[in-house]
């Protein structure tokens, strides 16, 4: 099975009340949405929660394209994580990696699928990126 997933996170205050959302589209363009929130969190944590929760909804090994407007998430999972693991979860400046718990969950969630990450510009007219942003913001209310 092949899927496209659009993800976003939002936070009212940083830290503050946060929300995450994902839109999952299957090969037949059948859409399902998942979303949630936390009372005291950060925007980056919500950006990470969205793909984690979306990937966990897909039970069978699949080909998945994840669209995110967060370079933090895309670059973190495709580039930085390799070095973090080699450096015992320390960043380039030798400090502990922030949100390590969620990076580990995201990495584990990706393992059973063939995941391709794509960055999309936020608020630039992409229908699904705009919709997932609205869903994430609703979770901050």
Backbone as a chain_set.jsonl record, in Angstrom:
{"seq": "XXXXXXXXXXXXXXXXXXXXXXXXXXXXXXXXXXXXXXXXXXXXXXXXXXXXXXXXXXXXXXXXXXXXXXXXXXXXXXXXXXXXXXXXXXXXXXXXXXXXXXXXXXXXXXXXXXXXXXXXXXXXXXXXXXXXXXXXXXXXX", "coords": {"N": [[0.837, -1.184, 0.0], [0.395, 2.285, -0.623], [0.927, 5.513, 0.743], [0.216, 8.98, 1.377], [1.145, 11.42, 3.643], [0.318, 14.275, 5.429], [1.613, 16.507, 7.766], [1.489, 18.472, 10.793], [2.327, 20.727, 13.448], [1.383, 22.748, 16.255], [1.484, 25.517, 18.541], [0.28, 27.345, 21.27], [1.765, 29.777, 22.603], [5.094, 29.118, 23.662], [6.895, 27.388, 25.642], [3.517, 26.041, 25.757], [-0.038, 25.521, 25.304], [-0.439, 22.896, 23.152], [-0.899, 21.503, 19.818], [-1.24, 18.821, 17.488], [-1.464, 17.403, 14.195], [-2.429, 15.176, 11.552], [-2.944, 14.287, 8.184], [-3.933, 11.546, 6.428], [-3.604, 9.993, 3.391], [-4.695, 7.446, 1.289], [-3.939, 5.171, -1.482], [-6.241, 5.391, -2.997], [-7.055, 7.894, -2.569], [-8.55, 8.16, -0.295], [-9.268, 9.75, 2.653], [-8.057, 10.086, 5.971], [-8.04, 11.549, 9.193], [-5.949, 12.397, 11.932], [-5.494, 13.671, 15.181], [-4.384, 15.584, 18.024], [-3.49, 16.807, 21.31], [-1.567, 18.624, 23.819], [-1.344, 19.972, 27.117], [0.862, 21.461, 28.12], [3.53, 22.136, 26.331], [5.889, 22.145, 23.553], [6.309, 23.753, 20.339], [8.04, 22.293, 18.642], [7.892, 19.712, 19.751], [5.245, 19.079, 19.159], [5.322, 19.144, 16.379], [6.827, 16.854, 15.959], [5.202, 14.87, 17.095], [3.05, 14.593, 15.325], [3.855, 13.128, 12.84], [4.662, 10.755, 14.123], [2.311, 9.732, 15.323], [0.699, 9.445, 13.066], [2.133, 7.561, 11.5], [1.974, 5.385, 13.207], [-0.652, 4.66, 12.897], [-0.732, 3.252, 10.571], [-0.676, 0.035, 9.92], [0.362, -2.105, 8.328], [3.421, -2.797, 6.58], [4.444, -0.25, 4.464], [4.741, 1.981, 1.588], [5.507, 5.277, 2.066], [4.99, 8.737, 1.767], [5.883, 11.54, 3.499], [4.786, 14.723, 4.125], [5.947, 17.696, 5.388], [6.02, 20.904, 6.958], [8.041, 21.529, 8.561], [11.33, 22.059, 8.871], [12.951, 21.296, 10.912], [11.928, 18.776, 11.715], [12.11, 17.3, 9.262], [14.882, 17.545, 8.518], [16.029, 16.628, 10.86], [15.227, 13.886, 11.055], [16.144, 12.819, 8.67], [18.826, 13.521, 8.401], [20.332, 14.569, 10.756], [19.866, 12.696, 12.818], [21.404, 10.395, 12.448], [24.02, 11.117, 13.226], [23.497, 11.878, 15.847], [22.842, 9.425, 17.035], [25.285, 8.064, 16.755], [26.826, 9.653, 18.415], [25.941, 9.115, 20.965], [23.422, 10.328, 21.501], [24.025, 13.048, 21.652], [24.284, 16.428, 20.691], [25.908, 18.397, 18.087], [27.24, 20.317, 19.582], [27.827, 18.96, 21.849], [25.802, 18.792, 23.726], [22.904, 17.302, 25.32], [20.53, 15.867, 23.073], [17.628, 17.62, 22.285], [14.282, 16.655, 22.889], [14.698, 13.937, 22.656], [13.276, 11.588, 23.371], [11.044, 11.641, 21.657], [12.282, 11.694, 19.151], [13.397, 9.149, 19.123], [11.055, 7.594, 19.162], [9.931, 8.404, 16.704], [11.903, 7.551, 14.9], [11.771, 4.759, 15.352], [9.124, 4.319, 14.514], [9.365, 4.774, 11.818], [10.829, 2.611, 10.915], [9.452, 0.263, 10.063], [8.426, 0.895, 7.643], [8.778, 2.173, 4.25], [9.874, 5.189, 4.073], [9.637, 8.385, 2.692], [10.671, 11.678, 2.968], [9.337, 14.915, 2.573], [9.704, 18.383, 2.27], [7.461, 21.067, 2.619], [6.51, 24.384, 1.85], [5.179, 26.412, 4.361], [1.852, 27.72, 4.63], [1.477, 28.347, 1.925], [-0.402, 27.872, 0.01], [-0.78, 25.132, -0.393], [-3.173, 22.747, -0.371], [-3.606, 20.511, 1.437], [-1.599, 20.936, 3.336], [-2.401, 23.376, 4.391], [-4.873, 22.621, 5.485], [-4.137, 20.682, 7.421], [-2.688, 22.295, 9.114], [-4.757, 23.93, 10.108], [-6.201, 21.989, 11.532], [-4.326, 21.256, 13.507], [-4.007, 23.68, 14.877], [-6.597, 23.982, 15.9], [-6.517, 22.101, 17.921], [-5.143, 23.428, 19.88], [-6.843, 25.036, 21.212]], "CA": [[0.0, 0.0, 0.0], [1.113, 3.553, -0.659], [0.237, 6.587, 1.448], [0.762, 10.32, 1.522], [0.768, 11.95, 4.955], [0.631, 15.675, 5.684], [1.676, 16.66, 9.211], [1.797, 19.799, 11.322], [2.214, 20.955, 14.878], [1.121, 24.145, 16.605], [1.588, 25.774, 19.97], [-0.174, 28.661, 21.701], [2.841, 29.979, 23.558], [6.124, 28.105, 23.395], [5.875, 26.346, 25.764], [2.115, 26.393, 25.935], [-0.974, 24.479, 24.878], [-0.03, 22.501, 21.809], [-1.699, 20.58, 19.036], [-0.618, 18.174, 16.328], [-2.455, 16.799, 13.305], [-1.944, 14.521, 10.337], [-3.917, 13.828, 7.189], [-3.412, 10.339, 5.784], [-4.289, 9.692, 2.13], [-4.253, 6.179, 0.706], [-3.822, 5.169, -2.947], [-7.539, 5.742, -3.582], [-7.308, 9.254, -2.071], [-9.438, 8.15, 0.867], [-8.591, 10.551, 3.661], [-8.375, 9.987, 7.396], [-7.332, 12.565, 9.962], [-5.667, 12.124, 13.342], [-5.001, 14.878, 15.833], [-4.395, 15.56, 19.477], [-2.79, 17.945, 21.879], [-1.043, 18.555, 25.171], [-1.542, 21.248, 27.801], [2.109, 22.21, 28.274], [4.467, 21.506, 25.405], [6.529, 23.08, 22.629], [5.974, 23.58, 18.937], [8.825, 21.205, 18.065], [7.337, 18.428, 20.209], [4.006, 18.834, 18.413], [5.731, 18.81, 15.008], [7.285, 15.457, 15.991], [4.088, 13.966, 17.433], [2.166, 14.37, 14.172], [4.228, 11.957, 12.035], [4.692, 9.545, 14.962], [0.952, 9.209, 15.474], [0.207, 9.03, 11.747], [2.799, 6.306, 11.13], [1.462, 4.317, 14.073], [-1.976, 4.271, 12.4], [-0.566, 2.378, 9.402], [-0.218, -1.215, 10.537], [1.154, -2.942, 7.416], [4.568, -2.156, 5.954], [3.949, 0.498, 3.313], [5.529, 3.087, 1.05], [4.857, 6.479, 2.595], [5.609, 10.052, 1.607], [5.424, 12.445, 4.548], [4.972, 16.136, 3.82], [5.994, 18.519, 6.594], [6.569, 22.252, 6.763], [9.054, 21.674, 9.602], [12.681, 21.617, 8.51], [13.449, 20.637, 12.122], [11.556, 17.356, 11.632], [12.659, 16.666, 8.061], [16.344, 17.454, 8.602], [16.368, 15.805, 12.016], [15.032, 12.45, 10.827], [16.87, 12.362, 7.476], [20.257, 13.84, 8.445], [20.96, 14.739, 12.069], [19.684, 11.556, 13.728], [22.516, 9.451, 12.289], [25.119, 11.601, 14.066], [23.056, 11.823, 17.25], [22.968, 8.038, 17.502], [26.717, 7.77, 16.87], [27.368, 10.461, 19.513], [25.199, 8.807, 22.196], [22.357, 11.314, 21.639], [24.555, 14.379, 21.927], [24.301, 17.275, 19.498], [27.25, 18.794, 17.657], [27.883, 21.085, 20.649], [28.013, 18.019, 22.97], [24.676, 18.86, 24.657], [21.893, 16.277, 25.035], [19.569, 16.192, 22.018], [16.299, 17.962, 22.777], [13.178, 15.807, 22.421], [15.254, 12.611, 22.362], [12.223, 10.577, 23.488], [10.213, 11.643, 20.453], [13.118, 11.291, 18.014], [13.495, 7.682, 19.163], [9.751, 7.073, 18.729], [9.779, 8.636, 15.269], [12.825, 6.639, 14.225], [11.188, 3.418, 15.443], [7.904, 4.276, 13.693], [9.775, 4.752, 10.404], [11.569, 1.386, 10.592], [8.686, -0.786, 9.379], [7.921, 1.425, 6.376], [9.72, 2.884, 3.371], [9.403, 6.565, 4.236], [10.293, 9.492, 2.011], [10.299, 12.944, 3.604], [9.308, 16.076, 1.676], [9.408, 19.638, 2.928], [6.583, 21.978, 1.888], [6.472, 25.725, 2.439], [3.954, 26.649, 5.129], [0.946, 28.809, 4.235], [1.813, 28.706, 0.539], [-1.447, 27.441, -0.908], [-0.942, 23.686, -0.494], [-4.469, 22.443, 0.238], [-3.522, 19.623, 2.592], [-0.777, 21.575, 4.366], [-3.252, 24.372, 5.045], [-5.888, 21.924, 6.273], [-3.519, 20.05, 8.585], [-2.376, 23.408, 9.99], [-6.005, 24.29, 10.781], [-6.523, 20.929, 12.501], [-3.379, 21.361, 14.62], [-4.34, 24.894, 15.633], [-7.833, 23.691, 16.651], [-6.161, 21.332, 19.127], [-4.55, 24.327, 20.879], [-7.935, 25.848, 21.796]], "C": [[0.881, 1.248, 0.0], [0.248, 4.634, 0.004], [0.973, 7.901, 1.26], [0.251, 10.836, 2.865], [1.224, 13.405, 5.032], [0.582, 15.87, 7.196], [1.946, 18.115, 9.592], [1.629, 19.799, 12.831], [2.007, 22.431, 15.12], [1.227, 24.296, 18.112], [1.113, 27.192, 20.246], [0.696, 29.049, 22.891], [3.868, 28.885, 23.29], [7.13, 28.103, 24.546], [4.472, 26.915, 26.006], [1.238, 25.227, 25.539], [-0.683, 24.157, 23.414], [-0.991, 21.548, 21.138], [-0.896, 20.018, 17.879], [-1.722, 17.576, 15.484], [-1.756, 16.164, 12.111], [-3.132, 14.144, 9.462], [-3.256, 12.681, 6.448], [-4.26, 10.075, 4.537], [-3.778, 8.364, 1.598], [-4.242, 6.282, -0.82], [-5.106, 5.599, -3.646], [-7.973, 7.148, -3.164], [-8.369, 9.291, -0.978], [-8.657, 8.763, 2.027], [-9.029, 10.163, 5.069], [-7.493, 10.996, 8.127], [-7.097, 12.049, 11.371], [-5.124, 13.414, 13.937], [-5.09, 14.716, 17.341], [-3.625, 16.75, 20.006], [-2.304, 17.664, 23.286], [-1.166, 19.938, 25.8], [-0.28, 22.083, 27.922], [3.194, 21.529, 27.461], [5.146, 22.58, 24.562], [6.103, 22.778, 21.201], [6.746, 22.407, 18.327], [8.314, 19.839, 18.503], [6.06, 18.09, 19.442], [4.305, 18.495, 16.959], [6.185, 17.351, 14.919], [6.14, 14.481, 16.247], [3.23, 13.633, 16.212], [2.608, 13.183, 13.306], [4.295, 10.666, 12.847], [3.303, 8.921, 15.007], [0.369, 8.748, 14.136], [0.819, 7.695, 11.335], [2.277, 5.14, 11.962], [0.064, 3.857, 13.671], [-1.885, 3.277, 11.24], [0.106, 1.096, 9.872], [0.677, -2.061, 9.631], [2.297, -2.138, 6.821], [4.138, -1.523, 4.628], [4.991, 1.486, 2.811], [4.789, 4.366, 1.413], [5.68, 7.707, 2.253], [5.015, 10.939, 2.695], [5.803, 13.863, 4.146], [4.908, 16.917, 5.124], [6.508, 19.901, 6.235], [7.627, 22.555, 7.824], [10.4, 21.144, 9.118], [13.34, 20.922, 9.698], [13.153, 19.139, 12.051], [12.228, 16.691, 10.436], [14.176, 16.486, 8.159], [16.767, 16.56, 9.766], [16.3, 14.318, 11.71], [15.832, 11.946, 9.62], [18.372, 12.583, 7.558], [20.839, 13.747, 9.861], [20.924, 13.491, 12.939], [20.833, 10.55, 13.634], [23.682, 9.839, 13.204], [24.742, 11.549, 15.549], [23.231, 10.421, 17.814], [24.441, 7.68, 17.71], [27.348, 8.475, 18.066], [26.605, 10.271, 20.823], [24.173, 9.899, 22.529], [22.853, 12.66, 22.163], [24.578, 15.15, 20.604], [25.744, 17.652, 19.165], [27.983, 19.587, 18.733], [27.985, 20.296, 21.958], [26.914, 18.093, 24.04], [23.684, 17.749, 24.317], [20.903, 16.762, 23.967], [18.213, 16.476, 22.659], [15.271, 17.036, 22.13], [13.632, 14.408, 22.014], [14.17, 11.531, 22.388], [11.378, 10.491, 22.22], [11.011, 11.296, 19.201], [13.241, 9.77, 17.962], [12.183, 7.063, 18.696], [9.555, 7.244, 17.226], [10.673, 7.699, 14.468], [12.267, 5.211, 14.225], [9.947, 3.284, 14.568], [8.235, 4.202, 12.203], [10.33, 3.396, 9.977], [10.759, 0.363, 9.801], [8.133, -0.345, 8.029], [9.076, 1.94, 5.524], [9.206, 4.325, 3.319], [10.287, 7.533, 3.462], [9.767, 10.778, 2.63], [10.379, 14.073, 2.593], [8.955, 17.313, 2.497], [8.497, 20.456, 2.027], [6.584, 23.319, 2.611], [5.122, 25.93, 3.129], [3.164, 27.818, 4.539], [1.206, 29.298, 2.815], [0.799, 28.147, -0.455], [-1.588, 25.941, -1.1], [-2.18, 23.292, 0.311], [-4.337, 21.605, 1.515], [-2.639, 20.183, 3.701], [-1.598, 22.625, 5.115], [-4.283, 23.711, 5.955], [-5.294, 21.306, 7.538], [-3.091, 21.124, 9.598], [-3.628, 23.828, 10.787], [-6.36, 23.259, 11.864], [-5.607, 21.006, 13.722], [-3.709, 22.563, 15.498], [-5.609, 24.672, 16.457], [-7.536, 22.946, 17.945], [-5.53, 22.202, 20.222], [-5.606, 25.133, 21.619], [-8.421, 25.286, 23.118]], "O": [[1.978, 1.249, 0.56], [-0.973, 4.666, -0.148], [2.179, 7.933, 1.017], [-0.931, 10.702, 3.182], [2.376, 13.722, 4.735], [-0.377, 15.449, 7.843], [2.541, 18.879, 8.831], [0.898, 18.99, 13.403], [2.398, 23.267, 14.306], [1.079, 23.331, 18.861], [1.494, 28.13, 19.545], [0.402, 28.698, 24.034], [3.528, 27.835, 22.745], [8.156, 28.776, 24.433], [4.283, 28.069, 26.391], [1.699, 24.089, 25.448], [-0.684, 25.04, 22.556], [-1.789, 20.875, 21.79], [0.013, 20.667, 17.361], [-2.801, 17.272, 15.993], [-0.657, 16.557, 11.72], [-4.184, 13.736, 9.955], [-2.159, 12.823, 5.908], [-5.482, 9.949, 4.622], [-2.57, 8.169, 1.466], [-4.502, 7.347, -1.38], [-5.063, 6.113, -4.764], [-9.119, 7.541, -3.38], [-9.009, 10.319, -0.757], [-7.54, 8.348, 2.336], [-10.212, 9.939, 5.327], [-6.357, 11.257, 7.731], [-7.939, 11.35, 11.936], [-4.39, 14.155, 13.283], [-5.776, 13.833, 17.855], [-3.164, 17.597, 19.241], [-2.587, 16.616, 23.867], [-1.101, 20.952, 25.105], [-0.35, 23.309, 27.834], [3.713, 20.481, 27.846], [4.998, 23.774, 24.823], [5.604, 21.695, 20.897], [6.175, 21.613, 17.579], [8.304, 18.901, 17.706], [5.827, 16.927, 19.113], [3.626, 17.657, 16.364], [5.949, 16.69, 13.908], [6.113, 13.39, 15.679], [2.739, 12.511, 16.085], [1.792, 12.296, 13.056], [4.015, 9.592, 12.317], [3.141, 7.726, 14.759], [-0.373, 7.767, 14.086], [0.111, 6.799, 10.875], [2.156, 4.024, 11.457], [-0.362, 2.772, 14.067], [-2.839, 2.551, 10.959], [1.298, 1.076, 10.179], [1.64, -2.668, 10.102], [2.161, -0.938, 6.584], [3.541, -2.185, 3.778], [5.973, 1.79, 3.488], [3.606, 4.524, 1.112], [6.9, 7.726, 2.422], [3.796, 11.074, 2.801], [6.963, 14.167, 3.867], [3.936, 16.815, 5.873], [7.325, 20.057, 5.328], [8.057, 23.7, 7.969], [10.589, 19.936, 8.974], [14.194, 20.055, 9.513], [14.039, 18.322, 12.302], [12.846, 15.636, 10.578], [14.69, 15.396, 7.911], [17.748, 15.824, 9.665], [17.21, 13.568, 12.065], [16.162, 10.762, 9.557], [19.127, 11.907, 6.861], [21.731, 12.94, 10.122], [21.849, 13.251, 13.715], [21.193, 9.923, 14.631], [24.26, 8.984, 13.875], [25.57, 11.215, 16.396], [23.709, 10.249, 18.936], [24.802, 7.07, 18.717], [28.293, 7.962, 18.665], [26.614, 11.148, 21.686], [24.064, 10.337, 23.675], [22.211, 13.313, 22.985], [24.856, 14.589, 19.544], [26.677, 17.273, 19.872], [29.211, 19.542, 18.802], [28.196, 20.867, 23.028], [27.063, 17.532, 25.126], [23.62, 17.3, 23.172], [20.496, 17.923, 23.966], [17.712, 15.69, 23.463], [15.391, 16.684, 20.956], [13.033, 13.775, 21.145], [14.148, 10.655, 21.523], [11.037, 9.399, 21.765], [10.478, 10.672, 18.284], [13.195, 9.174, 16.886], [12.192, 6.11, 17.917], [9.071, 6.334, 16.552], [10.24, 7.122, 13.47], [12.294, 4.537, 13.196], [9.742, 2.243, 13.944], [7.474, 3.634, 11.42], [10.303, 3.068, 8.791], [11.315, -0.337, 8.954], [7.453, -1.113, 7.349], [10.195, 2.119, 6.005], [8.242, 4.635, 2.619], [11.513, 7.503, 3.564], [8.559, 10.947, 2.795], [11.353, 14.187, 1.848], [8.03, 17.293, 3.31], [8.721, 20.538, 0.819], [6.653, 23.373, 3.839], [4.067, 25.658, 2.557], [3.738, 28.775, 4.02], [1.163, 30.496, 2.535], [1.115, 27.969, -1.632], [-2.428, 25.503, -1.887], [-2.226, 23.482, 1.527], [-4.898, 21.958, 2.552], [-2.896, 19.936, 4.88], [-1.496, 22.742, 6.336], [-4.535, 24.184, 7.064], [-5.89, 21.4, 8.611], [-3.128, 20.885, 10.805], [-3.553, 24.052, 11.995], [-6.767, 23.62, 12.968], [-6.068, 20.838, 14.852], [-3.69, 22.466, 16.725], [-5.688, 25.129, 17.598], [-8.223, 23.136, 18.949], [-5.398, 21.76, 21.364], [-5.28, 25.847, 22.567], [-9.328, 25.849, 23.732]]}, "num_chains": 1, "name": "protein.A"}
